[in-house]
Amino acid sequence: MPFTAVVRVTGSAGRFEDFRERVRWLMVRDADAENYTEHHRPGELEYRFELERGVPFPAFVEATRAFEELRVEVEWDKDGARGGAAIEAGKLVEKWNGARGAA
């Protein structure tokens, strides 16, 4: 059953285009990285996924290794179960279950 995930990239907006190109290159090689759209706002790059399997974490983890000034936050909702994680410099720095900020 499909589920949704949103990946937000924040940090130095001047690096977004290079990061975006790196992520695209990596996701071409990831079978889980299909059915997504990109959205751009000042200070934020966002990817929205409709997924059958898992979130394409490897592509984002790998890309953050080269762009240490950027933070990637992933939030997902699968059958009502929500969670998320944050990645910086190729490392998982935060993980949460449920809605972020919920008690």
C-alpha positions in Angstrom: 0.0 0.0 0.0 1.5 3.4 -1.0 2.5 5.9 1.6 3.8 9.5 1.6 7.0 11.1 2.6 8.2 14.7 2.5 11.9 15.5 2.4 12.9 19.1 3.3 16.4 20.5 2.7 17.3 23.7 4.6 20.5 25.6 5.0 22.6 27.6 2.5 20.2 28.2 -0.4 23.2 29.0 -2.6 24.1 25.2 -2.5 20.6 23.9 -3.3 21.2 23.6 -7.1 24.4 21.5 -6.6 22.7 19.4 -3.9 19.7 18.9 -6.2 21.8 17.7 -9.0 23.7 15.3 -6.8 20.4 13.8 -5.3 19.0 13.4 -8.8 22.2 11.5 -9.9 21.9 9.2 -6.9 18.2 8.6 -7.1 18.4 7.5 -10.7 20.2 4.4 -9.3 17.6 3.8 -6.5 14.5 1.7 -7.3 12.6 3.3 -4.3 13.1 6.8 -5.6 10.2 7.0 -8.0 7.0 9.1 -8.0 8.3 12.3 -6.5 7.9 16.0 -7.2 10.3 18.8 -6.3 9.2 22.1 -4.8 11.3 25.2 -4.3 10.7 28.0 -1.8 13.1 30.7 -0.5 15.5 28.9 1.9 14.0 25.4 1.3 14.1 22.6 -1.2 11.3 20.0 -0.8 10.7 16.6 -2.3 7.3 14.9 -2.0 7.2 11.1 -2.5 4.4 8.6 -3.1 6.1 5.4 -2.2 5.5 1.6 -2.3 8.5 0.6 -0.2 10.9 2.7 1.7 12.1 6.3 1.6 15.2 6.7 -0.5 17.4 7.5 2.5 20.7 6.4 0.9 20.6 9.1 -1.8 20.0 11.8 0.8 22.5 10.5 3.3 25.1 10.3 0.6 24.4 13.8 -0.8 24.6 15.4 2.7 28.2 14.1 3.0 29.3 16.6 0.3 27.0 19.4 1.5 27.6 19.5 5.3 26.0 22.9 5.6 22.6 21.5 4.6 20.1 19.7 6.8 17.7 17.1 5.4 14.5 16.4 7.4 12.2 13.5 6.3 8.7 13.0 7.5 6.5 10.1 6.5 3.0 8.9 7.0 2.2 5.2 6.4 -1.3 4.0 7.2 -1.6 6.7 9.9 1.7 5.9 11.5 3.9 9.0 11.3 7.6 9.5 11.9 10.6 11.3 10.8 14.4 11.8 10.8 17.0 14.4 10.3 20.3 13.9 8.5 23.4 16.2 8.5 26.8 15.6 7.1 25.9 12.0 6.2 24.7 11.1 9.7 21.3 10.5 11.3 21.1 13.3 13.9 17.5 13.0 15.0 14.6 10.5 14.8 11.0 10.8 15.9 7.8 8.7 15.9 4.4 10.3 15.6 3.9 14.0 14.7 6.9 16.1 15.3 6.6 18.1 18.4 3.9 15.9 19.8 4.1 14.8 23.4 
